[in-house]
Each structure stands twice: as C-alpha cells, then as structure tokens.
Amino acid sequence: MFVQKWDELKGLVPDDVFARVQAKFRQQLEHSKEWRDVINTYFFRRTGIPDMHGRLIYD
C-alpha cells in the first residue's frame, strides 16, 4: 500500500513534501474505500448478494 510505503520515507524527504504527499495518499485511500462501498451497494441492489466481508452497504 502506498500510504505505508510513503510513511517509511519520513525523514528522507523534506518535511513539507512528506506532509503534502502523505495527505494526498490518505485522501486517496478514503476515497477509494467510499467508491468500493458505492460499487458494492450497486451490485447488492442488483443481485441481493451481500458483501462477503461485511462492508458498508448504503441505504
């Protein structure tokens, strides 16, 4: 995962660059989770098959 790999670079890149990139990676991670849940909800509504990992299904 990019977030974990980037965290390993702390102290090896300038602090301002590290913080800016870290914030973007974390934002991307949250957006990808939300998009995953939207897709799961769509397919649940079409098929009635729940997510096998018990992830969020929107009402």
mmCIF file as Biopython writes it, N, C-alpha, C and O atoms, coordinates in Angstrom:
data_model
#
loop_
_atom_site.group_PDB
_atom_site.id
_atom_site.type_symbol
_atom_site.label_atom_id
_atom_site.label_alt_id
_atom_site.label_comp_id
_atom_site.label_asym_id
_atom_site.label_entity_id
_atom_site.label_seq_id
_atom_site.pdbx_PDB_ins_code
_atom_site.Cartn_x
_atom_site.Cartn_y
_atom_site.Cartn_z
_atom_site.occupancy
_atom_site.B_iso_or_equiv
_atom_site.auth_seq_id
_atom_site.auth_asym_id
_atom_site.pdbx_PDB_model_num
ATOM 1   N N  . MET A ? 1  ? 0.849   -1.179  0.000  1.0 0.0 1  A 1 
ATOM 2   C CA . MET A ? 1  ? 0.000   0.000   0.000  1.0 0.0 1  A 1 
ATOM 3   C C  . MET A ? 1  ? 0.893   1.240   0.000  1.0 0.0 1  A 1 
ATOM 4   O O  . MET A ? 1  ? 1.875   1.301   0.740  1.0 0.0 1  A 1 
ATOM 5   N N  . PHE A ? 2  ? 0.561   2.203   -0.809 1.0 0.0 2  A 1 
ATOM 6   C CA . PHE A ? 2  ? 1.378   3.401   -0.952 1.0 0.0 2  A 1 
ATOM 7   C C  . PHE A ? 2  ? 1.496   4.193   0.349  1.0 0.0 2  A 1 
ATOM 8   O O  . PHE A ? 2  ? 2.555   4.754   0.633  1.0 0.0 2  A 1 
ATOM 9   N N  . VAL A ? 3  ? 0.428   4.248   1.142  1.0 0.0 3  A 1 
ATOM 10  C CA . VAL A ? 3  ? 0.468   5.029   2.382  1.0 0.0 3  A 1 
ATOM 11  C C  . VAL A ? 3  ? 1.549   4.481   3.304  1.0 0.0 3  A 1 
ATOM 12  O O  . VAL A ? 3  ? 2.332   5.253   3.858  1.0 0.0 3  A 1 
ATOM 13  N N  . GLN A ? 4  ? 1.606   3.180   3.474  1.0 0.0 4  A 1 
ATOM 14  C CA . GLN A ? 4  ? 2.601   2.579   4.359  1.0 0.0 4  A 1 
ATOM 15  C C  . GLN A ? 4  ? 4.012   2.759   3.805  1.0 0.0 4  A 1 
ATOM 16  O O  . GLN A ? 4  ? 4.937   3.072   4.555  1.0 0.0 4  A 1 
ATOM 17  N N  . LYS A ? 5  ? 4.179   2.565   2.512  1.0 0.0 5  A 1 
ATOM 18  C CA . LYS A ? 5  ? 5.492   2.746   1.901  1.0 0.0 5  A 1 
ATOM 19  C C  . LYS A ? 5  ? 5.961   4.194   2.040  1.0 0.0 5  A 1 
ATOM 20  O O  . LYS A ? 5  ? 7.127   4.452   2.337  1.0 0.0 5  A 1 
ATOM 21  N N  . TRP A ? 6  ? 5.050   5.125   1.824  1.0 0.0 6  A 1 
ATOM 22  C CA . TRP A ? 6  ? 5.423   6.534   1.936  1.0 0.0 6  A 1 
ATOM 23  C C  . TRP A ? 6  ? 5.820   6.856   3.375  1.0 0.0 6  A 1 
ATOM 24  O O  . TRP A ? 6  ? 6.789   7.583   3.594  1.0 0.0 6  A 1 
ATOM 25  N N  . ASP A ? 7  ? 5.093   6.331   4.355  1.0 0.0 7  A 1 
ATOM 26  C CA . ASP A ? 7  ? 5.411   6.594   5.756  1.0 0.0 7  A 1 
ATOM 27  C C  . ASP A ? 7  ? 6.837   6.164   6.102  1.0 0.0 7  A 1 
ATOM 28  O O  . ASP A ? 7  ? 7.461   6.749   6.987  1.0 0.0 7  A 1 
ATOM 29  N N  . GLU A ? 8  ? 7.348   5.158   5.420  1.0 0.0 8  A 1 
ATOM 30  C CA . GLU A ? 8  ? 8.717   4.700   5.654  1.0 0.0 8  A 1 
ATOM 31  C C  . GLU A ? 8  ? 9.761   5.719   5.199  1.0 0.0 8  A 1 
ATOM 32  O O  . GLU A ? 8  ? 10.927  5.628   5.584  1.0 0.0 8  A 1 
ATOM 33  N N  . LEU A ? 9  ? 9.351   6.679   4.391  1.0 0.0 9  A 1 
ATOM 34  C CA . LEU A ? 9  ? 10.280  7.680   3.869  1.0 0.0 9  A 1 
ATOM 35  C C  . LEU A ? 9  ? 10.390  8.926   4.752  1.0 0.0 9  A 1 
ATOM 36  O O  . LEU A ? 9  ? 11.119  9.864   4.427  1.0 0.0 9  A 1 
ATOM 37  N N  . LYS A ? 10 ? 9.665   8.923   5.860  1.0 0.0 10 A 1 
ATOM 38  C CA . LYS A ? 10 ? 9.723   10.093  6.752  1.0 0.0 10 A 1 
ATOM 39  C C  . LYS A ? 10 ? 11.169  10.336  7.163  1.0 0.0 10 A 1 
ATOM 40  O O  . LYS A ? 10 ? 11.875  9.415   7.572  1.0 0.0 10 A 1 
ATOM 41  N N  . GLY A ? 11 ? 11.595  11.579  7.049  1.0 0.0 11 A 1 
ATOM 42  C CA . GLY A ? 11 ? 12.962  11.958  7.380  1.0 0.0 11 A 1 
ATOM 43  C C  . GLY A ? 11 ? 13.921  11.866  6.200  1.0 0.0 11 A 1 
ATOM 44  O O  . GLY A ? 11 ? 15.033  12.391  6.259  1.0 0.0 11 A 1 
ATOM 45  N N  . LEU A ? 12 ? 13.501  11.208  5.144  1.0 0.0 12 A 1 
ATOM 46  C CA . LEU A ? 12 ? 14.356  11.065  3.965  1.0 0.0 12 A 1 
ATOM 47  C C  . LEU A ? 12 ? 14.013  12.079  2.877  1.0 0.0 12 A 1 
ATOM 48  O O  . LEU A ? 12 ? 14.787  12.284  1.942  1.0 0.0 12 A 1 
ATOM 49  N N  . VAL A ? 13 ? 12.853  12.706  3.007  1.0 0.0 13 A 1 
ATOM 50  C CA . VAL A ? 13 ? 12.434  13.762  2.080  1.0 0.0 13 A 1 
ATOM 51  C C  . VAL A ? 13 ? 12.106  14.994  2.921  1.0 0.0 13 A 1 
ATOM 52  O O  . VAL A ? 13 ? 11.847  14.865  4.117  1.0 0.0 13 A 1 
ATOM 53  N N  . PRO A ? 14 ? 12.111  16.175  2.328  1.0 0.0 14 A 1 
ATOM 54  C CA . PRO A ? 14 ? 11.772  17.375  3.095  1.0 0.0 14 A 1 
ATOM 55  C C  . PRO A ? 14 ? 10.408  17.238  3.786  1.0 0.0 14 A 1 
ATOM 56  O O  . PRO A ? 14 ? 9.473   16.666  3.226  1.0 0.0 14 A 1 
ATOM 57  N N  . ASP A ? 15 ? 10.313  17.766  5.000  1.0 0.0 15 A 1 
ATOM 58  C CA . ASP A ? 15 ? 9.095   17.616  5.799  1.0 0.0 15 A 1 
ATOM 59  C C  . ASP A ? 15 ? 7.841   18.137  5.105  1.0 0.0 15 A 1 
ATOM 60  O O  . ASP A ? 15 ? 6.783   17.514  5.192  1.0 0.0 15 A 1 
ATOM 61  N N  . ASP A ? 16 ? 7.950   19.276  4.416  1.0 0.0 16 A 1 
ATOM 62  C CA . ASP A ? 16 ? 6.772   19.829  3.757  1.0 0.0 16 A 1 
ATOM 63  C C  . ASP A ? 16 ? 6.305   18.932  2.614  1.0 0.0 16 A 1 
ATOM 64  O O  . ASP A ? 16 ? 5.103   18.753  2.414  1.0 0.0 16 A 1 
ATOM 65  N N  . VAL A ? 17 ? 7.240   18.375  1.875  1.0 0.0 17 A 1 
ATOM 66  C CA . VAL A ? 17 ? 6.892   17.455  0.789  1.0 0.0 17 A 1 
ATOM 67  C C  . VAL A ? 17 ? 6.277   16.185  1.372  1.0 0.0 17 A 1 
ATOM 68  O O  . VAL A ? 17 ? 5.267   15.689  0.872  1.0 0.0 17 A 1 
ATOM 69  N N  . PHE A ? 18 ? 6.887   15.667  2.423  1.0 0.0 18 A 1 
ATOM 70  C CA . PHE A ? 18 ? 6.371   14.457  3.055  1.0 0.0 18 A 1 
ATOM 71  C C  . PHE A ? 18 ? 4.921   14.659  3.501  1.0 0.0 18 A 1 
ATOM 72  O O  . PHE A ? 18 ? 4.060   13.827  3.212  1.0 0.0 18 A 1 
ATOM 73  N N  . ALA A ? 19 ? 4.654   15.751  4.196  1.0 0.0 19 A 1 
ATOM 74  C CA . ALA A ? 19 ? 3.312   16.011  4.714  1.0 0.0 19 A 1 
ATOM 75  C C  . ALA A ? 19 ? 2.293   16.178  3.584  1.0 0.0 19 A 1 
ATOM 76  O O  . ALA A ? 19 ? 1.179   15.661  3.668  1.0 0.0 19 A 1 
ATOM 77  N N  . ARG A ? 20 ? 2.673   16.894  2.536  1.0 0.0 20 A 1 
ATOM 78  C CA . ARG A ? 20 ? 1.750   17.134  1.416  1.0 0.0 20 A 1 
ATOM 79  C C  . ARG A ? 20 ? 1.399   15.831  0.707  1.0 0.0 20 A 1 
ATOM 80  O O  . ARG A ? 20 ? 0.230   15.575  0.419  1.0 0.0 20 A 1 
ATOM 81  N N  . VAL A ? 21 ? 2.404   15.010  0.425  1.0 0.0 21 A 1 
ATOM 82  C CA . VAL A ? 21 ? 2.157   13.743  -0.271 1.0 0.0 21 A 1 
ATOM 83  C C  . VAL A ? 21 ? 1.396   12.784  0.632  1.0 0.0 21 A 1 
ATOM 84  O O  . VAL A ? 21 ? 0.494   12.084  0.172  1.0 0.0 21 A 1 
ATOM 85  N N  . GLN A ? 22 ? 1.749   12.745  1.908  1.0 0.0 22 A 1 
ATOM 86  C CA . GLN A ? 22 ? 1.051   11.873  2.847  1.0 0.0 22 A 1 
ATOM 87  C C  . GLN A ? 22 ? -0.444  12.217  2.914  1.0 0.0 22 A 1 
ATOM 88  O O  . GLN A ? 22 ? -1.287  11.321  2.925  1.0 0.0 22 A 1 
ATOM 89  N N  . ALA A ? 23 ? -0.765  13.497  2.958  1.0 0.0 23 A 1 
ATOM 90  C CA . ALA A ? 23 ? -2.167  13.920  2.998  1.0 0.0 23 A 1 
ATOM 91  C C  . ALA A ? 23 ? -2.903  13.486  1.738  1.0 0.0 23 A 1 
ATOM 92  O O  . ALA A ? 23 ? -4.056  13.059  1.807  1.0 0.0 23 A 1 
ATOM 93  N N  . LYS A ? 24 ? -2.247  13.592  0.589  1.0 0.0 24 A 1 
ATOM 94  C CA . LYS A ? 24 ? -2.888  13.179  -0.665 1.0 0.0 24 A 1 
ATOM 95  C C  . LYS A ? 24 ? -3.107  11.669  -0.705 1.0 0.0 24 A 1 
ATOM 96  O O  . LYS A ? 24 ? -4.159  11.210  -1.151 1.0 0.0 24 A 1 
ATOM 97  N N  . PHE A ? 25 ? -2.131  10.895  -0.247 1.0 0.0 25 A 1 
ATOM 98  C CA . PHE A ? 25 ? -2.301  9.444   -0.210 1.0 0.0 25 A 1 
ATOM 99  C C  . PHE A ? 25 ? -3.441  9.045   0.729  1.0 0.0 25 A 1 
ATOM 100 O O  . PHE A ? 25 ? -4.237  8.165   0.399  1.0 0.0 25 A 1 
ATOM 101 N N  . ARG A ? 26 ? -3.523  9.673   1.874  1.0 0.0 26 A 1 
ATOM 102 C CA . ARG A ? 26 ? -4.588  9.339   2.831  1.0 0.0 26 A 1 
ATOM 103 C C  . ARG A ? 26 ? -5.965  9.718   2.280  1.0 0.0 26 A 1 
ATOM 104 O O  . ARG A ? 26 ? -6.942  8.995   2.476  1.0 0.0 26 A 1 
ATOM 105 N N  . GLN A ? 27 ? -6.030  10.852  1.595  1.0 0.0 27 A 1 
ATOM 106 C CA . GLN A ? 27 ? -7.290  11.264  0.975  1.0 0.0 27 A 1 
ATOM 107 C C  . GLN A ? 27 ? -7.683  10.271  -0.117 1.0 0.0 27 A 1 
ATOM 108 O O  . GLN A ? 27 ? -8.851  9.901   -0.232 1.0 0.0 27 A 1 
ATOM 109 N N  . GLN A ? 28 ? -6.718  9.843   -0.910 1.0 0.0 28 A 1 
ATOM 110 C CA . GLN A ? 28 ? -6.994  8.874   -1.968 1.0 0.0 28 A 1 
ATOM 111 C C  . GLN A ? 28 ? -7.472  7.549   -1.374 1.0 0.0 28 A 1 
ATOM 112 O O  . GLN A ? 28 ? -8.370  6.912   -1.923 1.0 0.0 28 A 1 
ATOM 113 N N  . LEU A ? 29 ? -6.881  7.137   -0.263 1.0 0.0 29 A 1 
ATOM 114 C CA . LEU A ? 29 ? -7.278  5.901   0.391  1.0 0.0 29 A 1 
ATOM 115 C C  . LEU A ? 29 ? -8.732  5.974   0.860  1.0 0.0 29 A 1 
ATOM 116 O O  . LEU A ? 29 ? -9.491  5.025   0.668  1.0 0.0 29 A 1 
ATOM 117 N N  . GLU A ? 30 ? -9.120  7.084   1.467  1.0 0.0 30 A 1 
ATOM 118 C CA . GLU A ? 30 ? -10.503 7.239   1.933  1.0 0.0 30 A 1 
ATOM 119 C C  . GLU A ? 30 ? -11.473 7.273   0.754  1.0 0.0 30 A 1 
ATOM 120 O O  . GLU A ? 30 ? -12.547 6.675   0.827  1.0 0.0 30 A 1 
ATOM 121 N N  . HIS A ? 31 ? -11.119 7.952   -0.317 1.0 0.0 31 A 1 
ATOM 122 C CA . HIS A ? 31 ? -11.993 7.999   -1.492 1.0 0.0 31 A 1 
ATOM 123 C C  . HIS A ? 31 ? -12.140 6.613   -2.126 1.0 0.0 31 A 1 
ATOM 124 O O  . HIS A ? 31 ? -13.221 6.258   -2.595 1.0 0.0 31 A 1 
ATOM 125 N N  . SER A ? 32 ? -11.074 5.843   -2.139 1.0 0.0 32 A 1 
ATOM 126 C CA . SER A ? 32 ? -11.170 4.502   -2.734 1.0 0.0 32 A 1 
ATOM 127 C C  . SER A ? 32 ? -12.070 3.597   -1.897 1.0 0.0 32 A 1 
ATOM 128 O O  . SER A ? 32 ? -12.790 2.767   -2.453 1.0 0.0 32 A 1 
ATOM 129 N N  . LYS A ? 33 ? -12.045 3.740   -0.579 1.0 0.0 33 A 1 
ATOM 130 C CA . LYS A ? 33 ? -12.937 2.947   0.277  1.0 0.0 33 A 1 
ATOM 131 C C  . LYS A ? 33 ? -14.393 3.334   0.031  1.0 0.0 33 A 1 
ATOM 132 O O  . LYS A ? 33 ? -15.269 2.473   -0.049 1.0 0.0 33 A 1 
ATOM 133 N N  . GLU A ? 34 ? -14.640 4.637   -0.088 1.0 0.0 34 A 1 
ATOM 134 C CA . GLU A ? 34 ? -16.005 5.095   -0.352 1.0 0.0 34 A 1 
ATOM 135 C C  . GLU A ? 34 ? -16.487 4.576   -1.713 1.0 0.0 34 A 1 
ATOM 136 O O  . GLU A ? 34 ? -17.619 4.106   -1.824 1.0 0.0 34 A 1 
ATOM 137 N N  . TRP A ? 35 ? -15.653 4.655   -2.734 1.0 0.0 35 A 1 
ATOM 138 C CA . TRP A ? 35 ? -16.024 4.176   -4.063 1.0 0.0 35 A 1 
ATOM 139 C C  . TRP A ? 35 ? -16.285 2.674   -4.036 1.0 0.0 35 A 1 
ATOM 140 O O  . TRP A ? 35 ? -17.237 2.204   -4.658 1.0 0.0 35 A 1 
ATOM 141 N N  . ARG A ? 36 ? -15.447 1.912   -3.318 1.0 0.0 36 A 1 
ATOM 142 C CA . ARG A ? 36 ? -15.659 0.476   -3.173 1.0 0.0 36 A 1 
ATOM 143 C C  . ARG A ? 36 ? -17.053 0.202   -2.584 1.0 0.0 36 A 1 
ATOM 144 O O  . ARG A ? 36 ? -17.768 -0.681  -3.058 1.0 0.0 36 A 1 
ATOM 145 N N  . ASP A ? 37 ? -17.426 0.958   -1.558 1.0 0.0 37 A 1 
ATOM 146 C CA . ASP A ? 37 ? -18.723 0.748   -0.923 1.0 0.0 37 A 1 
ATOM 147 C C  . ASP A ? 37 ? -19.877 1.115   -1.849 1.0 0.0 37 A 1 
ATOM 148 O O  . ASP A ? 37 ? -20.918 0.460   -1.825 1.0 0.0 37 A 1 
ATOM 149 N N  . VAL A ? 38 ? -19.708 2.144   -2.655 1.0 0.0 38 A 1 
ATOM 150 C CA . VAL A ? 38 ? -20.732 2.517   -3.633 1.0 0.0 38 A 1 
ATOM 151 C C  . VAL A ? 38 ? -20.922 1.393   -4.651 1.0 0.0 38 A 1 
ATOM 152 O O  . VAL A ? 38 ? -22.051 1.036   -4.985 1.0 0.0 38 A 1 
ATOM 153 N N  . ILE A ? 39 ? -19.820 0.841   -5.138 1.0 0.0 39 A 1 
ATOM 154 C CA . ILE A ? 39 ? -19.892 -0.266  -6.105 1.0 0.0 39 A 1 
ATOM 155 C C  . ILE A ? 39 ? -20.550 -1.488  -5.457 1.0 0.0 39 A 1 
ATOM 156 O O  . ILE A ? 39 ? -21.406 -2.128  -6.067 1.0 0.0 39 A 1 
ATOM 157 N N  . ASN A ? 40 ? -20.154 -1.810  -4.232 1.0 0.0 40 A 1 
ATOM 158 C CA . ASN A ? 40 ? -20.758 -2.946  -3.526 1.0 0.0 40 A 1 
ATOM 159 C C  . ASN A ? 40 ? -22.258 -2.751  -3.345 1.0 0.0 40 A 1 
ATOM 160 O O  . ASN A ? 40 ? -23.038 -3.691  -3.499 1.0 0.0 40 A 1 
ATOM 161 N N  . THR A ? 41 ? -22.653 -1.529  -3.017 1.0 0.0 41 A 1 
ATOM 162 C CA . THR A ? 41 ? -24.078 -1.240  -2.843 1.0 0.0 41 A 1 
ATOM 163 C C  . THR A ? 41 ? -24.834 -1.452  -4.141 1.0 0.0 41 A 1 
ATOM 164 O O  . THR A ? 41 ? -25.913 -2.046  -4.144 1.0 0.0 41 A 1 
ATOM 165 N N  . TYR A ? 42 ? -24.277 -0.970  -5.245 1.0 0.0 42 A 1 
ATOM 166 C CA . TYR A ? 42 ? -24.920 -1.147  -6.543 1.0 0.0 42 A 1 
ATOM 167 C C  . TYR A ? 42 ? -25.142 -2.629  -6.839 1.0 0.0 42 A 1 
ATOM 168 O O  . TYR A ? 42 ? -26.248 -3.033  -7.200 1.0 0.0 42 A 1 
ATOM 169 N N  . PHE A ? 43 ? -24.100 -3.433  -6.687 1.0 0.0 43 A 1 
ATOM 170 C CA . PHE A ? 43 ? -24.235 -4.849  -7.001 1.0 0.0 43 A 1 
ATOM 171 C C  . PHE A ? 43 ? -25.127 -5.580  -6.009 1.0 0.0 43 A 1 
ATOM 172 O O  . PHE A ? 43 ? -25.808 -6.535  -6.382 1.0 0.0 43 A 1 
ATOM 173 N N  . PHE A ? 44 ? -25.136 -5.148  -4.750 1.0 0.0 44 A 1 
ATOM 174 C CA . PHE A ? 44 ? -26.047 -5.750  -3.779 1.0 0.0 44 A 1 
ATOM 175 C C  . PHE A ? 44 ? -27.492 -5.478  -4.185 1.0 0.0 44 A 1 
ATOM 176 O O  . PHE A ? 44 ? -28.335 -6.373  -4.126 1.0 0.0 44 A 1 
ATOM 177 N N  . ARG A ? 45 ? -27.774 -4.261  -4.589 1.0 0.0 45 A 1 
ATOM 178 C CA . ARG A ? 45 ? -29.142 -3.920  -5.003 1.0 0.0 45 A 1 
ATOM 179 C C  . ARG A ? 45 ? -29.562 -4.685  -6.256 1.0 0.0 45 A 1 
ATOM 180 O O  . ARG A ? 45 ? -30.733 -5.036  -6.406 1.0 0.0 45 A 1 
ATOM 181 N N  . ARG A ? 46 ? -28.627 -4.941  -7.143 1.0 0.0 46 A 1 
ATOM 182 C CA . ARG A ? 46 ? -28.945 -5.663  -8.385 1.0 0.0 46 A 1 
ATOM 183 C C  . ARG A ? 46 ? -29.081 -7.169  -8.165 1.0 0.0 46 A 1 
ATOM 184 O O  . ARG A ? 46 ? -29.891 -7.822  -8.822 1.0 0.0 46 A 1 
ATOM 185 N N  . THR A ? 47 ? -28.287 -7.722  -7.238 1.0 0.0 47 A 1 
ATOM 186 C CA . THR A ? 47 ? -28.243 -9.180  -7.101 1.0 0.0 47 A 1 
ATOM 187 C C  . THR A ? 47 ? -28.782 -9.696  -5.779 1.0 0.0 47 A 1 
ATOM 188 O O  . THR A ? 47 ? -29.196 -10.853 -5.694 1.0 0.0 47 A 1 
ATOM 189 N N  . GLY A ? 48 ? -28.787 -8.861  -4.743 1.0 0.0 48 A 1 
ATOM 190 C CA . GLY A ? 48 ? -29.191 -9.312  -3.420 1.0 0.0 48 A 1 
ATOM 191 C C  . GLY A ? 48 ? -28.096 -10.094 -2.695 1.0 0.0 48 A 1 
ATOM 192 O O  . GLY A ? 48 ? -28.326 -10.611 -1.601 1.0 0.0 48 A 1 
ATOM 193 N N  . ILE A ? 49 ? -26.909 -10.184 -3.295 1.0 0.0 49 A 1 
ATOM 194 C CA . ILE A ? 49 ? -25.806 -10.904 -2.682 1.0 0.0 49 A 1 
ATOM 195 C C  . ILE A ? 49 ? -25.021 -9.935  -1.795 1.0 0.0 49 A 1 
ATOM 196 O O  . ILE A ? 49 ? -24.490 -8.942  -2.292 1.0 0.0 49 A 1 
ATOM 197 N N  . PRO A ? 50 ? -24.940 -10.210 -0.488 1.0 0.0 50 A 1 
ATOM 198 C CA . PRO A ? 50 ? -24.223 -9.296  0.401  1.0 0.0 50 A 1 
ATOM 199 C C  . PRO A ? 50 ? -22.704 -9.388  0.200  1.0 0.0 50 A 1 
ATOM 200 O O  . PRO A ? 50 ? -22.190 -10.367 -0.340 1.0 0.0 50 A 1 
ATOM 201 N N  . ASP A ? 51 ? -22.018 -8.361  0.642  1.0 0.0 51 A 1 
ATOM 202 C CA . ASP A ? 51 ? -20.562 -8.333  0.572  1.0 0.0 51 A 1 
ATOM 203 C C  . ASP A ? 51 ? -20.012 -9.391  1.533  1.0 0.0 51 A 1 
ATOM 204 O O  . ASP A ? 51 ? -20.386 -9.421  2.705  1.0 0.0 51 A 1 
ATOM 205 N N  . MET A ? 52 ? -19.135 -10.247 1.040  1.0 0.0 52 A 1 
ATOM 206 C CA . MET A ? 52 ? -18.642 -11.350 1.854  1.0 0.0 52 A 1 
ATOM 207 C C  . MET A ? 52 ? -17.744 -10.883 3.006  1.0 0.0 52 A 1 
ATOM 208 O O  . MET A ? 52 ? -17.442 -11.665 3.908  1.0 0.0 52 A 1 
ATOM 209 N N  . HIS A ? 53 ? -17.323 -9.632  2.984  1.0 0.0 53 A 1 
ATOM 210 C CA . HIS A ? 53 ? -16.501 -9.086  4.057  1.0 0.0 53 A 1 
ATOM 211 C C  . HIS A ? 53 ? -17.310 -8.217  5.016  1.0 0.0 53 A 1 
ATOM 212 O O  . HIS A ? 53 ? -16.763 -7.649  5.962  1.0 0.0 53 A 1 
ATOM 213 N N  . GLY A ? 54 ? -18.614 -8.116  4.767  1.0 0.0 54 A 1 
ATOM 214 C CA . GLY A ? 54 ? -19.480 -7.332  5.652  1.0 0.0 54 A 1 
ATOM 215 C C  . GLY A ? 54 ? -19.254 -5.828  5.575  1.0 0.0 54 A 1 
ATOM 216 O O  . GLY A ? 54 ? -19.523 -5.104  6.533  1.0 0.0 54 A 1 
ATOM 217 N N  . ARG A ? 55 ? -18.760 -5.364  4.435  1.0 0.0 55 A 1 
ATOM 218 C CA . ARG A ? 55 ? -18.511 -3.929  4.291  1.0 0.0 55 A 1 
ATOM 219 C C  . ARG A ? 55 ? -19.815 -3.161  4.111  1.0 0.0 55 A 1 
ATOM 220 O O  . ARG A ? 55 ? -20.873 -3.742  3.867  1.0 0.0 55 A 1 
ATOM 221 N N  . LEU A ? 56 ? -19.712 -1.857  4.237  1.0 0.0 56 A 1 
ATOM 222 C CA . LEU A ? 56 ? -20.863 -0.962  4.218  1.0 0.0 56 A 1 
ATOM 223 C C  . LEU A ? 56 ? -21.696 -1.100  2.950  1.0 0.0 56 A 1 
ATOM 224 O O  . LEU A ? 56 ? -21.167 -1.102  1.838  1.0 0.0 56 A 1 
ATOM 225 N N  . ILE A ? 57 ? -23.010 -1.214  3.137  1.0 0.0 57 A 1 
ATOM 226 C CA . ILE A ? 57 ? -23.977 -1.143  2.042  1.0 0.0 57 A 1 
ATOM 227 C C  . ILE A ? 57 ? -24.850 0.068   2.342  1.0 0.0 57 A 1 
ATOM 228 O O  . ILE A ? 57 ? -25.499 0.116   3.387  1.0 0.0 57 A 1 
ATOM 229 N N  . TYR A ? 58 ? -24.873 1.037   1.447  1.0 0.0 58 A 1 
ATOM 230 C CA . TYR A ? 58 ? -25.655 2.252   1.657  1.0 0.0 58 A 1 
ATOM 231 C C  . TYR A ? 58 ? -27.154 1.963   1.541  1.0 0.0 58 A 1 
ATOM 232 O O  . TYR A ? 58 ? -27.578 1.110   0.762  1.0 0.0 58 A 1 
ATOM 233 N N  . ASP A ? 59 ? -27.935 2.680   2.322  1.0 0.0 59 A 1 
ATOM 234 C CA . ASP A ? 59 ? -29.405 2.533   2.258  1.0 0.0 59 A 1 
ATOM 235 C C  . ASP A ? 59 ? -29.975 3.225   1.061  1.0 0.0 59 A 1 
ATOM 236 O O  . ASP A ? 59 ? -31.188 3.203   0.855  1.0 0.0 59 A 1 
#
